Every structure is written in C-alpha cells, then in structure tokens.
Amino acid sequence: METYTDACNGVNTWLNNRFGLIYSDGVERMCERLECFWLIDQIITSYVPSLQKLWQEHGLLLVCLTKTEGTAEAVFTVTVDIDTPPLIIQVIPYTDIPMNVKLYWEIDRLFLPDEY
C-alpha cells in the first residue's frame, strides 16, 4: 500500500476549509487517499483553541492518530515530541482509516511531517 506521504515535496499550497482551518495540500491529499476528512473536522470542532494555546506554550506540536491493533479503535494524541507524554488524548471508538497518521501543528496550520 502506498503511504499518504507519497510524492510529498513540501507545501505547495495552503488551503482553508469551510470552518477556517488552514492546512497544506499534502493534508488534502492524505484525506483524499485515506478518506479521512472527518479527522480535519474533528480537529476543528474539538481542538483548535487548545492547539493554539499549546503551540504558544510549546511550539511545534505533533498530532497523531494511532490505530489500536486488532480493533476499529484509534487514539488521537497531541504531543510536543514523539517521546513525550500526550498533552491531549482522545479515544476514537471507530475508524476505518487504514494506517496511523502523523501531522504537525504550527501557529494556526496543519501539515505533514514531510512538508516541514
């Protein structure tokens, strides 16, 4: 299976969704390939104010959706780095997303690690 970062070469375009979230064209391709636009909606409806505040305190944030092996469940986390405890954690009881997802949040933008 190809990954959601295939052919990613940095940010070419910043996009706005209907609620004003700014995200990269790589995030758009990822959502198309993995059929997970719901993840952007989840971030907007639940986390944008928290992400903005945490970014002011910590800088660049790692936003992850990690599948729970053997189930349809996943865990949404926000951390400062891969080896630090989560600042935000939420269990997603059901998702059909086929793989784990990692994104970065900086200032007010969401983008792929390969676009950093």
N, C-alpha and C positions, 0 to 999 in steps of 0.2 A: 504494500500500500504506500502510495506517495504520502509525504508529510504535508502539513498545511503551510510549511515554510518553503516548499519547493519554488524555485525561481524568484525568491525574495532577494532584492538587491538594495535595500534601504527604502526609505519613504519617498515615493514619487508624488503622492497627492494626499492631502488631509481632507477627510470627509466629515460632514455633520449629519447626524441622524435627526429625525423629527423632534427629538427632545433636546437637541443641542449638544450631545456628546460629540467630541472631536476624536476621530480615530483614523488610523492610517489605511491606505489602500491594501496593505498586507493583512490587516484585521478583516477588511471587507472580503478578500479572497479566502481567508480562513473560514469565515462564517458561511460563505457560499459552498466551499468544499465539504465542510463538516455539518452543514445545515444547522448552524447553532446561533442564528441571530438572536435567539432568546437570551443568550449569555450577555449580549450588549444591553438588552432590555433589563436584565437582572442587575447589572452593574449600575445602570442609570437609576432604577427605581429604589434600589436598596443602599447603594454605596457611594455615590458621587460626593456628597458633603463630607463623609468620613474620609474618603480618599484624598480630597483636597486638604483637609486638616492634617492627616497623617503625612502627606507629602511635605507640608510646611515644617513639620517636626523632624522628618527623617530623610527627605529627598526621594530619589528614585525608589519606586515600590514594585515588587514582584507580585503579580496577580495570577493565581493558578487555579485550574480546575483539574482535580486528580480523581480518576475513576477508582472506585473500590472494587478490587479484583473479585470476580465471581458474582457480582451483583449489578444491578442497574443504577446503583447509587454513585454519587461523586461528592467530593468535598471541595468547596470553594474557599480559598485562603488568600490573604494578603500578608506579605512579609516584607521585611527590609532586605533580606538576603535569603538565599536558599537554605542556609543553616541556622536561621534564627526562628524563634517561636512566632506563630502567627499573631498578627495584630487584629485580624478579623478571621473568623472561621464560621462557615455555614455548611450544613449537610444538605445536599440536593438529593431528595429521595428517589428521583427517577430521571435518567437521561439516557438517550440512545447515542450520545456522542461517542465516536469510535476510538478516541485516544485522549491522552492528557493534553492540556492546553496551558501554555505559559505566555503571559503578556506583561508588558511594563506599563506603569502609570507615571507620568511626569507632568507637573504643573496642572494641566487640565486635558491631557491627551493620553490615549490608549494606543499602544503599538506593540509589534512583535519584537522579541529579543534580537532577531536578525536585522531589525531596522534601526537598532540603537547606534 
